[in-house]
Amino acid sequence: MKYQSLALVLLLLLPAALPAQDRPAIEAFAGAEPDERGSTRVLYWDRQKDSGAGEFAIDYGRPVWKKDYEDPAKFDGMTKGKTWRLGKDFWTVLDTNLPLRFSGKDVRVGTYYLGLSRSESGQQWDLAFIDPAKVRKERLDAFNIDKAPIEFKIPMTLEEKGTGTMAEKLIIKFSYSKENPKDVTMRIAWGKLQLKTRVQVMM
């Protein structure tokens, strides 16, 4: 009986003692609560038909800006020559049922994953467009955006930071004037970083 009890204890302790290479190769990650995500959208409404005339939207996770990022050397090390996921957790997604023109580049109707690229020199920022079908085929998470093939890039303009303004969490926003709602500005703000690009709606 004594030996049987000892064997049972050893059997119960064995899984915890297994080396890392003997643990399951696949792990799952999920939050206990729903993640906070942001969304920005432009909807066009046909008053005569009382029906939608088209829309486009970006859905994205909202990472928090950290004090460490204000160190130029650290921020450059994170961004120069790299493509960032432009959000957190799941991919940042542009979904449009209208043809768009970003800074002169035509973007067809469809769904795109987005990233943010910075040149090696640090002088140029670009909005990176990625084909979701290719990402799904490889089952890539946005963490591995460096492995995702970029279809094309759109140049963005670096804005001067306003005095006292700071985006504690990532903000992506569309804005337009009432006089010309088809001429839209897309802005990205995160900490001290502020970027913009022009979006023309082709309808």
C-alpha positions in Angstrom: 0.0 0.0 0.0 2.9 2.3 0.9 4.5 1.8 -2.6 1.1 2.3 -4.4 0.7 5.7 -2.6 4.2 6.7 -3.6 3.6 5.7 -7.2 0.4 7.8 -7.3 2.2 10.9 -6.0 4.9 10.5 -8.6 2.3 10.1 -11.3 0.5 13.3 -10.3 3.8 15.3 -10.1 5.1 14.0 -13.4 3.3 16.6 -15.8 4.7 19.5 -13.8 8.2 18.1 -14.0 8.2 17.6 -17.8 10.9 19.6 -19.6 9.8 22.4 -21.9 10.4 20.4 -25.0 7.9 17.8 -23.9 5.1 20.4 -23.3 2.4 21.0 -26.0 3.8 22.8 -29.1 0.6 24.8 -29.6 -0.7 27.2 -26.9 -3.9 29.3 -26.9 -4.1 32.9 -25.8 -7.4 34.7 -25.0 -8.4 37.5 -22.7 -10.9 36.9 -19.9 -12.7 40.1 -20.9 -13.4 41.5 -24.4 -10.5 43.6 -25.7 -11.0 47.3 -26.2 -11.0 48.2 -29.9 -11.5 51.4 -31.8 -13.4 52.0 -35.0 -13.6 54.9 -37.4 -16.1 55.0 -40.3 -17.5 57.2 -43.1 -21.0 56.4 -44.3 -22.7 58.0 -47.3 -26.5 58.1 -47.4 -28.7 58.4 -50.4 -31.6 60.5 -49.2 -33.7 59.9 -52.3 -33.5 56.1 -51.9 -33.3 56.3 -48.1 -30.5 53.8 -48.3 -26.8 53.6 -47.8 -24.6 54.7 -50.8 -21.4 53.3 -49.6 -19.0 53.3 -46.6 -15.6 52.4 -45.4 -14.2 51.8 -41.9 -11.1 50.9 -40.0 -11.2 48.6 -36.9 -8.1 48.5 -34.7 -6.8 47.6 -31.2 -5.6 50.5 -29.1 -2.1 50.1 -27.5 -1.1 52.4 -24.7 1.7 54.9 -25.2 4.6 54.2 -22.8 6.9 56.8 -21.3 9.8 54.7 -22.5 8.9 55.5 -26.1 9.8 59.1 -25.5 13.4 58.1 -25.6 14.4 58.9 -29.2 16.9 56.0 -29.3 14.4 53.5 -28.0 11.6 54.7 -30.4 14.0 54.6 -33.4 15.1 51.1 -32.5 11.4 50.0 -32.4 10.4 51.7 -35.7 13.3 52.5 -38.1 13.3 50.2 -41.1 10.4 48.2 -39.7 6.6 47.7 -40.2 4.5 48.0 -37.1 1.1 46.3 -36.7 -0.6 49.7 -36.3 -2.6 48.5 -33.3 -2.6 45.6 -30.8 -3.9 42.0 -30.7 -5.9 41.2 -33.9 -5.0 42.9 -37.2 -6.0 46.5 -38.0 -8.6 46.1 -40.7 -9.8 48.5 -43.5 -13.1 47.4 -45.0 -14.4 49.4 -47.9 -17.3 49.0 -50.4 -16.3 52.1 -52.2 -13.2 52.6 -54.4 -10.8 55.0 -52.6 -7.7 56.9 -53.5 -5.1 57.3 -50.8 -2.6 60.1 -51.6 -3.1 59.4 -55.3 -2.9 55.6 -55.0 -6.1 53.8 -56.1 -7.4 51.3 -53.5 -10.1 48.9 -54.8 -13.2 47.7 -53.0 -12.4 45.0 -50.5 -10.7 44.3 -47.2 -7.1 45.0 -46.2 -4.9 44.5 -43.2 -2.9 47.6 -42.4 0.5 48.3 -40.9 2.7 51.3 -40.5 6.2 51.4 -42.0 9.1 53.7 -41.3 12.1 54.1 -43.5 15.6 53.2 -42.5 16.4 56.9 -42.3 13.4 57.6 -40.1 12.3 60.4 -42.4 9.4 58.7 -44.1 6.3 57.0 -42.7 4.0 54.8 -44.9 0.7 53.1 -44.5 1.2 49.5 -45.5 -1.6 47.5 -47.2 -1.6 43.7 -46.8 -3.8 41.1 -48.5 -5.8 39.2 -45.8 -6.0 36.1 -48.0 -2.2 35.7 -48.0 -2.1 36.2 -44.2 -4.9 33.6 -43.7 -3.0 31.1 -45.9 0.0 31.3 -43.6 -2.1 31.8 -40.4 0.0 34.8 -39.4 -0.8 36.8 -36.3 -0.3 40.6 -36.5 2.7 40.0 -34.2 4.5 38.5 -37.2 3.7 41.4 -39.5 7.3 41.4 -40.6 6.6 38.0 -42.4 3.5 39.3 -44.2 3.9 40.3 -47.8 3.1 44.0 -48.3 1.0 44.7 -51.4 1.7 48.4 -51.6 2.4 51.5 -49.4 0.9 54.9 -49.1 3.0 57.9 -48.0 1.9 59.7 -44.8 2.7 63.2 -43.7 4.3 63.8 -40.3 2.4 66.5 -38.5 3.8 68.9 -36.0 2.8 67.9 -32.5 0.5 70.5 -30.9 1.5 71.9 -27.5 0.2 69.9 -24.6 -1.4 67.2 -26.8 -0.7 63.5 -26.2 -2.6 60.5 -27.4 -2.4 58.0 -24.5 -3.9 55.3 -26.7 -3.7 54.9 -30.4 -6.3 56.9 -32.3 -7.1 56.4 -36.0 -9.7 58.9 -37.3 -11.4 60.0 -40.5 -12.5 63.6 -40.9 -14.0 65.7 -43.7 -15.8 69.0 -44.3 -19.5 69.3 -44.9 -18.8 71.2 -48.1 -16.7 68.3 -49.6 -17.4 65.0 -47.8 -15.7 62.9 -50.5 -12.4 64.5 -49.6 -11.4 62.8 -46.3 -8.4 63.1 -44.1 -7.1 60.0 -42.2 -5.1 60.8 -39.1 -3.1 58.5 -36.8 -2.1 59.7 -33.3 -0.2 57.7 -30.8 1.8 59.5 -28.0 3.8 62.2 -29.7 3.5 60.6 -33.2 0.9 62.3 -35.4 0.5 61.3 -39.1 -2.1 62.1 -41.8 -2.9 61.2 -45.4 -5.6 62.3 -47.9 -8.4 59.9 -48.9 -10.5 60.7 -51.9 -13.8 58.7 -52.3 -14.4 57.7 -55.9 -18.2 57.6 -56.3 
